[in-house]
Amino acid sequence: MQLFTRQVIDLLTPPLAEHLSPTEIAQLIEVPKIAAQGDLAFPTFRLAKLLRKAPPLIAQDIAQQIETEAFDIKTDGAYINFFVKREVLAETVVGTILDQADGYGCSDEGRGQRVLVEYNSANISKDMHHGYIRGLMIGASIYKIAQCLGYETVTINHLGDYGINFGMIIVAFKRWGDREDVERRGVSALNELYVRFRQEAEDDPTLMKEAREWFKHLEDGTSEEAHELWTWFKEVSLRDYDVVWRKLGSHFDSFAGEAFYSDMMPAVRQELLDKELIFTEDGAELIDLSSENLPNIIVTTSSGNSLYITRDIAAAKYRKDTYDFARNIYVVGSEQRLHFQQLKAILKKMGYDWYDQIVHVDHGLIMLADGKMSSRTGEVVLLNDVLETAIERTRQLIEQKNPELVDKDEVARQVGLGAIAFKELYTSRIKDYVFDWDDALSFEGETGPYLQYTNVRCHSLLMRGGETEGEIDYALLDDDFSNELIRELAQFPETIHFAFERYEPALISRYLIGVAKLFNKFYQQVTILSNVPAERTARLALVRAVSQTLENGMKLINMEAPKRM
């Protein structure tokens, strides 16, 4: 009930002016979980010591001093409960949605703050398999939610574009590769070369020696050929990855990956030495994190090779210097939880007071119900194959249910990809789950197609209702079904706020399902296209507000909203 919180603060300020500031009042206001306890509530416990009076008596005294035409006010023990009058609720909520349109639910709470969202972290020259989808969906959604809340948002794809594997692929390409084949088949051809190298190297140890030599040339910049091949591998890979990113609505402002930070790593190691944070054990360099109740971490191996933590320290420092972020969000699987705990602990020991602005948004794994799926390699489930399968299955469903539908291919794309997006973002991000095609593509239950179909129903009503005349009489939306639906629509701004604070897009997905269910109940119980013009006008205004809220929400969870299905 964010739309009414300001009004409640204003009503409570005069009687509480001597004891609480408006900010303190705002911090105490609650949203009851039970409708019978009001839309907003103010507890008086904190005032008991100041006023030397029992909280229930304080609540009664304050309530008697409040005069308002917008709320019915009742006391319940120590609580002052505010019930928004139905006509006021309808006019405020529906009117606000219609006025703000695409902007409803958004705010400027993040104004002046920059947020970085790192997600995907694709490994160059390797196929993007189905497991990438969770990070892609969560990261893209968090980015959109942050933008909606007014944050200046930068998305980063921290590419896996550095390491000995590039020496392996260079050797494999020079021995068995064909440039035309790689250009034609893209990253899959590069991945096959990598797999073949690993297989051949088991019987021929000289291959690894050759790979290390090529990677050394790449590191030292002593071979134009090595750099040219590395650049080309990267271009080929990004070209293929972009096909998937475009389908999923993913956007990246920066592709600064592992290679980008290589030149910064010596300075990081020197800083750690200068601050006496490194100790040596069996020839390796480590950082003692026992004071943070974390295991020690190796910075440099006994052979002199630096590890990922050094690169991540360099990346964090660079990003802070470059972007001056308020939050640096890493959308990375739960298996990396310890790594990010150690990263924050090291930055803290280095004396950087922004260490707590490092945020690890972890997530669980996804599995297919049948355990596997045919793919071009026959060994892994490619993400693009999953997306194309979703579109094709949806196209088949459309042929069965609505063969005369206009733009079937476009609708199949919107619904198929929407089903994938919703399924990924309906499950709490931290949980592992099993993906089932029949469940995801169902038009019933808590699914993406159900959500989209509800919005299509809204558009159908609006088309059939035609142009409405006259002012909206919000008093005609006072029935229980309309009121319950309007109260739910009012919760959208808070839902977006909490989805960002908890880094949990599932809050929006579940909220939208709640709106859809209430709308369908309203649709079944209320004659929307009434023969009474004023009733039809008011009810169609509510339908329009529902559609606007659904569409605004679907955008935030990477879904499109077809007008026909």
HUDA-V444698 format. One record per residue. N is the residue number from 1. RES is the residue in one letter. PSI is psi in whole degrees, 0 to 359 (999 if undefined). BURIAL is I if it has 9 or more other ideal C-beta (glycine too) atoms within 8 Angstrom, else O. D_LAST is the distance of its C-alpha to the last C-alpha in Angstrom with 2 decimals. Layout:
# HUDA-V444698
N_RES_PSI_BURIAL_D_LAST, N_RES_PSI_BURIAL_D_LAST
This chain:
# HUDA-V444698
1_M_40_I_33.05, 2_Q_329_O_33.94, 3_L_338_I_33.59, 4_F_355_I_36.59, 5_T_318_I_38.73, 6_R_321_O_40.64, 7_Q_320_I_41.59, 8_V_319_I_42.92, 9_I_316_I_44.94, 10_D_324_O_46.44, 11_L_326_I_47.38, 12_L_339_I_49.02, 13_T_312_I_50.86, 14_P_310_O_53.74, 15_P_343_I_54.92, 16_L_7_I_54.49, 17_A_326_O_55.76, 18_E_346_O_59.00, 19_H_327_O_57.37, 20_L_142_I_53.92, 21_S_162_O_52.33, 22_P_323_O_48.85, 23_T_318_O_47.63, 24_E_323_O_49.20, 25_I_315_I_47.70, 26_A_321_I_44.21, 27_Q_335_O_44.79, 28_L_339_I_45.71, 29_I_135_I_42.84, 30_E_157_O_40.53, 31_V_107_I_37.11, 32_P_146_I_37.82, 33_K_339_O_35.65, 34_I_127_O_36.40, 35_A_328_O_35.30, 36_A_347_O_38.68, 37_Q_10_I_40.39, 38_G_174_I_38.85, 39_D_325_I_36.34, 40_L_152_I_39.01, 41_A_148_I_42.39, 42_F_117_I_45.64, 43_P_143_I_48.12, 44_T_9_I_51.81, 45_F_319_O_53.37, 46_R_335_I_54.21, 47_L_349_I_56.29, 48_A_315_I_58.47, 49_K_322_O_61.00, 50_L_317_O_61.20, 51_L_352_O_61.74, 52_R_51_O_63.61, 53_K_153_I_61.69, 54_A_138_O_59.37, 55_P_318_I_55.65, 56_P_324_I_54.84, 57_L_323_O_57.56, 58_I_316_I_56.29, 59_A_316_I_52.78, 60_Q_317_I_54.29, 61_D_314_I_56.48, 62_I_316_I_53.69, 63_A_323_I_51.32, 64_Q_339_O_54.10, 65_Q_353_O_54.38, 66_I_128_I_50.75, 67_E_126_O_49.85, 68_T_145_O_46.24, 69_E_354_O_44.04, 70_A_336_O_40.78, 71_F_151_I_41.43, 72_D_130_O_43.00, 73_I_129_I_45.32, 74_K_152_I_46.63, 75_T_146_I_48.72, 76_D_93_O_48.33, 77_G_237_O_51.27, 78_A_0_I_51.31, 79_Y_142_I_47.88, 80_I_116_I_47.08, 81_N_130_I_43.62, 82_F_119_I_41.65, 83_F_116_I_39.13, 84_V_130_I_37.12, 85_K_142_I_37.35, 86_R_317_I_34.07, 87_E_320_I_34.23, 88_V_317_I_35.22, 89_L_310_I_32.45, 90_A_314_I_29.77, 91_E_319_I_31.29, 92_T_310_I_31.79, 93_V_304_I_28.48, 94_V_318_I_26.05, 95_G_318_I_28.35, 96_T_317_I_28.53, 97_I_315_I_24.78, 98_L_325_I_24.41, 99_D_316_O_27.48, 100_Q_336_O_26.70, 101_A_241_O_22.97, 102_D_340_O_22.05, 103_G_357_O_25.42, 104_Y_133_I_25.02, 105_G_336_I_26.08, 106_C_167_I_28.01, 107_S_182_I_31.80, 108_D_27_O_34.83, 109_E_337_O_36.39, 110_G_9_I_36.59, 111_R_133_O_38.22, 112_G_2_O_41.06, 113_Q_140_I_40.14, 114_R_133_I_38.94, 115_V_131_I_36.86, 116_L_136_I_36.61, 117_V_109_I_33.82, 118_E_126_I_34.73, 119_Y_165_I_32.16, 120_N_298_I_31.37, 121_S_59_I_34.99, 122_A_142_I_34.21, 123_N_111_O_37.17, 124_I_139_I_38.03, 125_S_7_I_38.43, 126_K_145_I_36.57, 127_D_142_I_33.13, 128_M_105_I_30.48, 129_H_175_I_29.71, 130_H_330_I_27.03, 131_G_340_O_29.33, 132_Y_343_I_28.85, 133_I_326_I_25.29, 134_R_310_I_26.44, 135_G_321_I_28.78, 136_L_313_I_26.38, 137_M_315_I_23.65, 138_I_315_I_26.28, 139_G_315_I_28.21, 140_A_322_I_25.39, 141_S_316_I_24.28, 142_I_321_I_27.90, 143_Y_313_I_28.40, 144_K_322_I_25.58, 145_I_316_I_26.82, 146_A_318_I_30.36, 147_Q_318_I_29.44, 148_C_328_I_27.75, 149_L_10_I_31.07, 150_G_5_I_33.12, 151_Y_145_I_34.65, 152_E_114_O_35.59, 153_T_132_I_33.74, 154_V_127_I_34.72, 155_T_138_I_32.87, 156_I_131_I_35.07, 157_N_100_I_34.52, 158_H_85_I_37.91, 159_L_141_I_38.02, 160_G_81_I_40.07, 161_D_30_I_42.07, 162_Y_146_O_45.60, 163_G_173_O_47.73, 164_I_336_O_49.62, 165_N_335_O_46.50, 166_F_329_I_46.59, 167_G_321_I_50.11, 168_M_315_I_48.86, 169_I_326_I_46.12, 170_I_313_I_48.64, 171_V_313_I_51.07, 172_A_318_I_48.45, 173_F_317_I_47.24, 174_K_330_O_50.81, 175_R_316_O_51.71, 176_W_356_O_48.72, 177_G_164_I_46.06, 178_D_125_O_45.12, 179_R_318_O_43.79, 180_E_322_O_41.74, 181_D_318_I_40.12, 182_V_318_I_39.25, 183_E_326_O_37.83, 184_R_315_O_35.71, 185_R_352_O_34.49, 186_G_219_I_34.71, 187_V_334_I_35.01, 188_S_322_I_34.79, 189_A_319_I_38.03, 190_L_320_I_39.66, 191_N_321_I_38.64, 192_E_323_I_40.18, 193_L_319_I_43.36, 194_Y_315_I_43.55, 195_V_317_O_43.16, 196_R_320_I_45.81, 197_F_312_I_48.16, 198_R_322_I_48.01, 199_Q_314_O_48.77, 200_E_326_I_51.59, 201_A_338_I_53.09, 202_E_330_O_53.82, 203_D_345_O_56.43, 204_D_90_O_57.44, 205_P_343_O_58.23, 206_T_339_O_59.19, 207_L_319_I_55.53, 208_M_323_I_55.06, 209_K_318_O_58.22, 210_E_321_I_56.88, 211_A_319_I_53.53, 212_R_324_I_55.40, 213_E_317_I_57.43, 214_W_320_I_54.41, 215_F_325_I_52.79, 216_K_317_I_56.14, 217_H_319_I_56.13, 218_L_317_I_52.62, 219_E_315_O_53.73, 220_D_349_O_56.97, 221_G_31_O_55.60, 222_T_5_O_58.29, 223_S_116_I_56.19, 224_E_326_O_54.22, 225_E_316_O_52.74, 226_A_317_I_51.44, 227_H_321_I_49.84, 228_E_316_O_48.35, 229_L_316_I_46.79, 230_W_316_I_45.49, 231_T_319_O_43.89, 232_W_315_O_42.35, 233_F_320_I_40.99, 234_K_316_I_39.38, 235_E_317_O_37.83, 236_V_316_I_36.43, 237_S_312_I_34.99, 238_L_326_I_33.41, 239_R_317_I_31.82, 240_D_319_I_30.04, 241_Y_326_I_29.22, 242_D_332_O_27.67, 243_V_316_I_24.93, 244_V_315_I_23.92, 245_W_319_I_24.55, 246_R_319_O_22.31, 247_K_323_I_19.34, 248_L_356_I_20.00, 249_G_25_O_20.82, 250_S_144_I_24.46, 251_H_138_O_27.18, 252_F_132_I_30.95, 253_D_335_O_33.84, 254_S_140_O_36.54, 255_F_28_O_37.09, 256_A_111_I_40.61, 257_G_204_I_41.14, 258_E_318_I_44.10, 259_A_326_O_46.09, 260_F_327_O_45.89, 261_Y_3_I_47.97, 262_S_318_I_50.57, 263_D_344_O_53.20, 264_M_345_I_52.91, 265_M_320_I_53.69, 266_P_322_O_57.51, 267_A_325_O_57.66, 268_V_315_I_55.68, 269_R_318_I_58.11, 270_Q_321_O_61.06, 271_E_319_I_59.78, 272_L_322_I_59.45, 273_L_315_I_63.01, 274_D_327_O_64.35, 275_K_8_I_62.93, 276_E_44_O_64.46, 277_L_354_I_61.24, 278_I_137_I_61.74, 279_F_159_O_64.04, 280_T_140_O_64.91, 281_E_120_O_64.83, 282_D_38_O_65.66, 283_G_351_O_65.14, 284_A_154_I_61.62, 285_E_129_I_60.79, 286_L_165_I_59.02, 287_I_131_I_58.13, 288_D_116_O_59.33, 289_L_18_I_56.54, 290_S_329_O_58.41, 291_S_341_O_58.78, 292_E_11_I_54.98, 293_N_38_O_54.97, 294_L_152_I_53.19, 295_P_150_O_54.48, 296_N_156_I_56.25, 297_I_138_I_54.30, 298_I_130_I_55.59, 299_V_316_I_55.40, 300_T_131_I_57.35, 301_T_170_I_58.17, 302_S_338_O_61.75, 303_S_1_O_61.10, 304_G_5_O_60.18, 305_N_133_O_56.41, 306_S_154_I_54.32, 307_L_178_I_51.30, 308_Y_326_O_47.83, 309_I_323_I_49.10, 310_T_319_I_51.29, 311_R_322_I_48.41, 312_D_328_I_46.27, 313_I_314_I_49.17, 314_A_318_I_49.50, 315_A_317_I_45.77, 316_A_316_I_45.87, 317_K_315_I_49.00, 318_Y_315_I_47.63, 319_R_321_I_44.41, 320_K_317_I_46.42, 321_D_323_O_48.78, 322_T_317_O_46.09, 323_Y_344_O_43.39, 324_D_57_O_45.32, 325_F_152_I_42.33, 326_A_330_O_42.00, 327_R_137_I_39.96, 328_N_98_I_39.64, 329_I_128_I_36.72, 330_Y_113_I_36.58, 331_V_96_I_33.41, 332_V_147_I_35.12, 333_G_159_I_35.11, 334_S_338_O_37.30, 335_E_345_O_39.87, 336_Q_15_I_41.03, 337_R_314_I_41.80, 338_L_320_O_45.56, 339_H_315_I_45.51, 340_F_332_I_44.05, 341_Q_319_I_46.43, 342_Q_321_I_49.23, 343_L_312_I_48.00, 344_K_320_I_48.05, 345_A_321_I_51.44, 346_I_315_I_52.94, 347_L_323_I_51.79, 348_K_315_I_53.34, 349_K_333_I_56.60, 350_M_351_I_56.61, 351_G_15_O_56.79, 352_Y_113_I_53.39, 353_D_355_O_52.46, 354_W_10_O_48.81, 355_Y_327_I_48.43, 356_D_357_O_46.40, 357_Q_356_I_43.76, 358_I_122_I_42.76, 359_V_120_I_39.70, 360_H_112_I_38.51, 361_V_97_I_34.94, 362_D_163_I_35.00, 363_H_159_I_32.29, 364_G_192_I_32.17, 365_L_161_O_31.12, 366_I_140_I_28.09, 367_M_152_I_28.55, 368_L_148_I_26.47, 369_A_323_O_26.82, 370_D_2_O_28.49, 371_G_339_O_30.63, 372_K_174_O_29.85, 373_M_144_I_27.52, 374_S_144_O_28.55, 375_S_174_I_29.07, 376_R_330_O_31.06, 377_T_338_I_34.10, 378_G_0_O_33.89, 379_E_327_O_35.17, 380_V_158_O_32.58, 381_V_109_I_28.84, 382_L_138_I_27.73, 383_L_318_I_25.10, 384_N_326_I_23.57, 385_D_320_I_23.39, 386_V_316_I_21.48, 387_L_317_I_18.89, 388_E_324_O_18.61, 389_T_319_I_18.43, 390_A_318_I_15.49, 391_I_316_I_13.58, 392_E_318_I_14.94, 393_R_322_I_14.25, 394_T_320_I_10.53, 395_R_319_I_10.75, 396_Q_321_O_12.73, 397_L_320_I_10.44, 398_I_319_I_7.75, 399_E_326_O_10.98, 400_Q_317_O_12.01, 401_K_325_O_9.30, 402_N_67_O_7.67, 403_P_341_O_10.27, 404_E_3_O_10.34, 405_L_135_I_7.11, 406_V_146_O_8.91, 407_D_47_O_9.53, 408_K_319_I_8.35, 409_D_318_O_11.00, 410_E_318_O_10.21, 411_V_321_I_6.68, 412_A_320_I_8.66, 413_R_313_I_11.32, 414_Q_316_I_9.80, 415_V_319_I_8.44, 416_G_311_I_11.57, 417_L_327_I_13.96, 418_G_323_I_12.65, 419_A_318_I_13.38, 420_I_312_I_16.78, 421_A_313_I_17.54, 422_F_317_I_16.92, 423_K_320_I_18.91, 424_E_325_I_21.70, 425_L_6_I_21.96, 426_Y_327_I_21.63, 427_T_136_I_24.80, 428_S_133_O_27.96, 429_R_333_I_28.95, 430_I_346_O_32.38, 431_K_143_O_31.28, 432_D_151_O_30.95, 433_Y_162_O_28.05, 434_V_127_O_26.77, 435_F_128_I_23.32, 436_D_125_O_21.68, 437_W_312_I_18.68, 438_D_320_O_17.68, 439_D_313_I_18.00, 440_A_323_I_16.14, 441_L_5_I_12.94, 442_S_145_I_13.05, 443_F_3_O_10.52, 444_E_156_O_13.85, 445_G_195_O_16.72, 446_E_79_O_17.25, 447_T_167_I_14.69, 448_G_312_I_12.53, 449_P_326_I_9.17, 450_Y_318_I_10.71, 451_L_313_I_11.56, 452_Q_322_I_8.34, 453_Y_325_I_6.82, 454_T_319_I_10.19, 455_N_323_I_9.96, 456_V_320_I_6.94, 457_R_320_I_9.38, 458_C_312_I_12.09, 459_H_324_I_10.96, 460_S_317_O_10.57, 461_L_317_I_14.04, 462_L_324_I_15.44, 463_M_317_O_14.63, 464_R_329_O_16.13, 465_G_337_I_18.94, 466_G_194_O_20.04, 467_E_130_O_22.91, 468_T_155_I_24.91, 469_E_150_O_28.67, 470_G_176_O_31.38, 471_E_155_O_31.74, 472_I_124_I_29.68, 473_D_96_O_31.86, 474_Y_343_I_30.99, 475_A_340_O_33.44, 476_L_359_I_30.93, 477_L_40_I_28.73, 478_D_4_I_31.50, 479_D_161_O_30.09, 480_D_322_O_29.72, 481_F_318_I_25.92, 482_S_316_I_25.54, 483_N_317_I_28.41, 484_E_319_I_27.15, 485_L_317_I_23.79, 486_I_319_I_25.72, 487_R_323_I_28.11, 488_E_319_I_25.38, 489_L_326_I_24.01, 490_A_342_I_27.64, 491_Q_355_I_27.75, 492_F_313_I_25.38, 493_P_317_I_28.23, 494_E_324_I_30.38, 495_T_317_I_27.64, 496_I_317_I_27.29, 497_H_310_I_31.10, 498_F_329_I_31.62, 499_A_323_I_28.91, 500_F_315_I_31.01, 501_E_329_O_34.36, 502_R_0_O_33.47, 503_Y_47_I_31.48, 504_E_87_I_28.80, 505_P_338_I_25.14, 506_A_334_I_24.36, 507_L_322_I_25.64, 508_I_317_I_22.73, 509_S_313_I_20.14, 510_R_323_I_21.86, 511_Y_314_I_22.25, 512_L_322_I_18.54, 513_I_321_I_17.99, 514_G_317_I_20.85, 515_V_315_I_19.38, 516_A_318_I_16.07, 517_K_316_O_18.31, 518_L_323_I_20.56, 519_F_317_I_17.94, 520_N_329_I_16.61, 521_K_316_I_20.32, 522_F_317_I_20.93, 523_Y_321_I_18.11, 524_Q_331_O_19.80, 525_Q_342_O_23.33, 526_V_137_I_23.44, 527_T_96_O_23.02, 528_I_314_I_21.06, 529_L_63_I_21.27, 530_S_153_I_24.98, 531_N_347_O_27.43, 532_V_113_O_29.56, 533_P_318_I_28.61, 534_A_321_I_29.79, 535_E_315_I_27.77, 536_R_318_I_24.55, 537_T_314_I_25.29, 538_A_316_I_26.00, 539_R_324_I_23.03, 540_L_330_I_20.54, 541_A_320_I_22.39, 542_L_319_I_21.72, 543_V_316_I_17.96, 544_R_321_I_18.13, 545_A_322_I_20.24, 546_V_312_I_17.90, 547_S_316_I_14.97, 548_Q_317_I_17.63, 549_T_316_I_18.94, 550_L_315_I_15.75, 551_E_319_I_15.04, 552_N_318_I_18.74, 553_G_319_I_18.84, 554_M_324_I_15.98, 555_K_321_I_17.88, 556_L_340_I_20.93, 557_I_30_I_19.55, 558_N_30_I_18.25, 559_M_149_I_14.51, 560_E_163_O_12.28, 561_A_91_I_9.92, 562_P_150_I_6.91, 563_K_342_O_6.98, 564_R_150_I_3.80, 565_M_999_I_0.00
